[in-house]
């Protein structure tokens, strides 16, 4: 299994117009590209600000809902090894949006 990680609006939770433009790009290019891969045997973790504007959060959740191998995670921390104990201890269930 491959693991991919992306960032969306980290540390920019209330920049609604910028976030909407990024979400439009995500919906038009990024998500279809990932779903067109020859295999869906991957885990895709998308990190977003835990305080992401509700308008953006709900749209993103709706886009990702049909795809159980894509996880939307509310965190502003940078990339760390997701198997690292510190990462596992600091990730609370209420931060997982999907």
C-alpha positions as CSV (number, residue, x, y, z in Angstrom):
1,X,0.0,0.0,0.0
2,X,1.3,3.4,-0.9
3,X,0.7,6.5,1.3
4,X,0.3,10.0,-0.2
5,X,0.0,13.1,1.8
6,X,-1.3,16.5,0.7
7,X,-2.0,19.8,2.4
8,X,-5.1,22.0,1.9
9,X,-5.4,25.4,3.5
10,X,-3.2,24.7,6.5
11,X,-2.8,27.9,8.6
12,X,-5.3,29.6,6.3
13,X,-8.7,28.5,7.6
14,X,-10.7,31.6,6.9
15,X,-9.3,32.7,3.5
16,X,-12.6,31.7,1.9
17,X,-12.1,33.0,-1.7
18,X,-8.6,31.5,-1.9
19,X,-9.8,28.2,-0.4
20,X,-12.7,28.1,-2.9
21,X,-10.3,28.6,-5.8
22,X,-8.1,25.9,-4.5
23,X,-11.1,23.6,-3.9
24,X,-12.2,24.2,-7.5
25,X,-8.7,23.2,-8.7
26,X,-8.7,20.1,-6.4
27,X,-12.1,19.0,-7.7
28,X,-11.2,19.6,-11.4
29,X,-7.7,18.2,-11.5
30,X,-6.3,16.7,-8.4
31,X,-9.1,14.4,-7.2
32,X,-9.9,13.0,-10.7
33,X,-6.2,12.4,-11.3
34,X,-5.9,10.4,-8.1
35,X,-9.0,8.4,-8.8
36,X,-7.8,7.6,-12.3
37,X,-4.7,5.8,-11.0
38,X,-4.4,2.2,-12.3
39,X,-4.8,1.0,-8.7
40,X,-6.7,2.3,-5.8
41,X,-4.5,0.4,-3.3
42,X,-3.3,3.6,-1.6
43,X,-4.0,5.7,1.4
44,X,-4.3,9.4,0.7
45,X,-4.0,11.7,3.8
46,X,-5.1,15.3,3.2
47,X,-4.1,17.6,6.0
48,X,-6.2,20.7,6.5
49,X,-6.5,23.4,9.2
50,X,-8.7,22.1,12.1
51,X,-10.5,25.4,12.0
52,X,-11.1,25.3,8.2
53,X,-14.1,27.5,7.2
54,X,-17.2,25.3,7.4
55,X,-18.2,26.1,3.8
56,X,-14.9,24.7,2.6
57,X,-14.9,21.8,5.0
58,X,-18.4,20.6,4.1
59,X,-17.6,20.8,0.4
60,X,-14.3,18.9,0.8
61,X,-16.0,16.2,3.0
62,X,-18.7,15.7,0.4
63,X,-16.2,15.2,-2.3
64,X,-14.2,12.7,-0.3
65,X,-17.1,10.8,1.3
66,X,-17.4,8.1,-1.4
67,X,-13.7,7.3,-1.1
68,X,-12.8,5.4,2.1
69,X,-9.1,5.3,1.2
70,X,-8.9,9.1,1.4
71,X,-8.6,10.6,4.9
72,X,-9.2,14.3,5.7
73,X,-7.2,15.2,8.8
74,X,-7.5,18.4,10.7
75,X,-4.0,19.4,11.7
76,X,-1.6,22.2,11.2
77,X,1.5,20.1,11.9
78,X,3.9,19.3,9.2
79,X,4.7,16.0,7.8
80,X,6.0,13.4,10.2
81,X,6.2,9.6,10.0
82,X,2.6,8.5,10.6
83,X,3.9,5.4,12.4
84,X,5.8,7.6,14.9
85,X,4.4,7.3,18.4
86,X,4.4,11.1,18.9
87,X,2.2,11.5,15.8
88,X,-0.2,8.8,16.9
89,X,-0.5,10.3,20.4
90,X,-1.1,13.8,19.1
91,X,-3.8,12.9,16.6
92,X,-7.2,13.0,18.2
93,X,-10.2,11.2,16.7
94,X,-12.1,14.5,16.5
95,X,-9.5,15.8,14.1
96,X,-10.3,13.2,11.5
97,X,-13.0,14.7,9.3
98,X,-13.5,11.7,7.0
